Amino acid sequence: MFKERFFHTLFALCAMGSIFAVCAICFFLFVNAIPTMKQIGVMDFICGVDWYPEQEFFGIFPMIVGSLCVTALAILFGVPIGIFSAVYLSQFCPKRSKKYLIMAVELLGAIPSVVYGFFGLVIIVPLLASAFHGIPGKSVLAASFILSIMILPTIILVSKAAIDSVPTSYYEGALALGASSERSVFFAVLPAAKSGILASVILGVGRAIGEAMAVIMVAGNQVQLPSSVLDGVRTLTTNIVLEMSYAEGLHREVLIANAVVLFVFILLINVCFNLIKKENN
């Protein structure tokens, strides 16, 4: 009885600590950001296209567009590969090689982001520069390629866990009705695992939009509205990392407001995905 009460209290304290941490972060960000936004103008801040801190022009619209473009392309590249890889590991991969492939995927998730950025800088950027003559290679496309690789472990492992949790009766029932093995997987097993697969996509989006170090190295860091995927961009995360070390006064407060926009941006994406998840359920 004592053990049950002790662990019940311990788990409750851990949960309350997590909630307190989130609330403290939100309080710090919004308390510092709201007065700053009022001072420079919310619309000028969100929709402005000029970023010149020395002249106190703080428009983050190019960074918002850059974050959207990089994240959208990363999801477009990474999600299909991740889900198909999870299907293969769960349903079609031989047992002898499965454990080695899973270890490789887990290792992919353990690689530091700066190593991904260095890989992109040394391999992907020169490849793009040689494939498209006249461009430096650091671009939306390069950042998207790197992020699509970085989100693969999350999507693969979470999706695989969701597919593995589907009862085998779904697969066997589809086979009994005359469906092929592949059709049984894609039309019986995958729909049953869609909730977990969608959760993996949500986690992948959060990883992609919140990444900074790798994106800094390959995106070009140019404050501009991209006209193509070959243009350099600066994202919300890289804007904070690049300038926070020397920012002072209003400039520093604006970067905190930048973090609030990023926070709200991620929150809205998660809410949208959760609404879609509820509708599918």
N, C-alpha and C positions, 0 to 999 in steps of 0.2 A: 504493500500500500504506500509506504514511504517512497519507494523507488518511482512509482507511477506519478505521485505528486511532484517529486523532484524533477523528473524529466518533463512533465507537463509544464511546470513553471519555467524550466530552462528553455524549452521550445517557444513558449510564449514570449519570454524576454528576447530571444533571438529575433522573433518576428517583429516585436515592437522596436527593436534596435534597427532593423532594416527599414521599417516605416519611418522612424525618426530620421535616419540618414537621408532618405529621399526628401522628406519634408524640409530638413535643414538646407539641403542643396537648393531646393526650389525657393525657399525663403531668401537665401543669400542672393541668388541670381535675380529674382524679381524685385527685391528691395533696392538693389543697386541699378537695375536696368530701367525700371519705369521712369524715374526722374530724368534719366539721361535721354530716353526716347522723347519725353515731353519737351526737353530743352532743345533738341535738334529737329524735332518734328517727326512723328511716326511715319508719315507718308514719305517724307524726304529720306528717312532712314531705310525703309523697306523698299521703296520704289526708285530711289536715287541710283544713278549709274556712275557717279563720280566718286572715287575714293582717293582723297588727298588729305591725309591727316594734318599735314603742316598748315594747310589753308582751312582746316576744319570743314571739309566736305566728306561726309560719311554716308555714302550710298552703297548698300550691300546687295542691290539687285543682281549685279553680275555674278556675285558669289552664290546667290541662291540658284540662279540658272545653271551655273557650273556644277553645283552639288547635285541638282536634279538630273542633268545630262549624264554625269559620270555614274551616278547610282543607277539610273534607268538602264544604261548600256551594260553595266556590270550584272544587273539582275537578268537582263535579256541573254547574256552570254552564259552566266553561271547557273541559273536555275534549271534549264533543261538538262545540262550536263550532270548537275548534281542529282537530280531526281532519277535520271536514267542509270546513273552509277549506283544509286541506292537500290533500284530495282534489280540490277544485275547482282549486286552483292547479296541481296536478300533471297532471290528466287532462282538465279541461274548459275551462280558462281560455284565451281567445284569446292568441296570442303577443304581439300589440301591446300589450295591457293587462297582461300577466303581469309584466313587469319593473317597472312602476309600482306594482302591488299588492305585489310582494315588497319593493320599497323602502319602501312604507308600513308593512309588517309589521316590517321591520328598524328603522325609525324608532320604531315603537311600543316596541320592546325597548330603545331607547336613551334613552327618557324617564326622568329621575330619579324615584325612588319618591316623593319629597316632592311632586312635581308631580301624581302620581296621587292622593296624599292630599289635596292642595288641590282637585283636581277633584272628588273625592268629597265633600269638606266643603262646597263651593259648589253642586254640582249634585245629587249623589245623596242626601245627607242631607236637604236641604229637600224633595226630591221624596217621599222616604219619610215625612217628617213631615206633608206635606200629604195623602198617600194614606192614611195611618193616623193618624187624629186622636188626639191625646192622648199621642203618643210624641215624644221629642226627635229621633229620626231616626238618632242614632249608635247602631249596633246590630250584631249578628252579620250581619244581611242586608247592611247597607251595606259592612262590611268584606269580605264574601264577593264582592260585586259588583266591588269594586276589585281584589281579588286575582285574580278570574277574568279580568279584562282584562289584568292584569300578566303572567299566565302564558301568555297567548295566543301571543306571539311565539315562545317556546321550543317550545311544542307544535306550532305550525304549521310552523316551519322544520325541526325535527328530523323530524317526521312526513313532511313533503314530501320531504326527502332520502331517507328510508327507502322511500317509494313510488316515487321516481324510480329507485332502485337495482334495483327488480324488473325482470327481463328482459321485454322487450316480447312475447316468445313466450307468456307467461302470458295476456296480454290478447288477443293474436291467436288463440291456441288456443281461448279461451272464445268468441270471436266465431265462429270456424269451426264450433263445435259448436252454434251457433244462439242463443247468449245475446245479449241486448241490450248496448249499450255500458255502461249503468249497472250491469247485473247482472254483467258481466265485471269491472268495477272492484271492486265490493263483495264478490264471491264468489270471485274469482281473484287479483286484485292485492293487495287489502287483507290477506287471510290470509297472503300471502307476505311482507308488510311488517310483520307484527304485532310482531316483535321490536323493530324500530326505533321503532314507534309506542308500545310499552310503555316504551321508554327515554325517550321524550319526556314521557310521563306521570310517570315517576319524577322527571325534572328539574323538571317543573311542580310536583309535590308539594313538592320541596325548596325551590323558590322561594317557594311559598305559605306554608309553615310557618315559614320563616326570615325572612319580611318583618316589619319592625318600624315603620318611619317612617310608611308609608301607613296601617297599621292603627291606630297611635296616634291619628291625626287623625280617624278615623271610627268606631272601635269602642266609644267611650264610656269605656273604661278603668275599669270598675266590677268590683271583686273580688266576684263573685257567681256562683252556678250559674244559667245562663240557663234560663228556663222556656219561652221561645219565641225565634224568630229576630229578634224586635223588641227584645230586651233587650240592654243594653250589657254588654260583657265585657272582660276583660283577658287577653291571651295570655301565653305564657311569654316571648316575645321582648320584648314591650312592657313587661313587668314589670321586666326587666333594664334596659332603656333608661331607663325613668322614674325608677328609684331608685338606679342605680349611681353617679350623679354626686355624691350626698351620703351614700351608705351608708358606715358605718364599723364596724370590729370584726366582731361576729357577723353583723350585717346584711349586710355585704359578703361574708362567707364563704357565707352562705345564697344570695345571688344567684349566686355561682359554682356552688354546688350546683344551682341552678335551671338554669344553662347546661348542666350535666352531664345533667340530665334531658332537656333539649331535644336534646342531642347523641345520647343513647341512643334517644330517641324517633324521630329522623330515621334513625338507623342501623337500627332495627327495621323501619321502613317500607321502606327500601331492600332489606333482606334479604327481606322478604315479597314485594316486587315481583320481585326476582331469582329467588326460588323459583318464582313463577308463570311467569316468563319461561322458566325451564328446563323446567318441565312442558309448556309449550306447544311448546317446541322438540322 
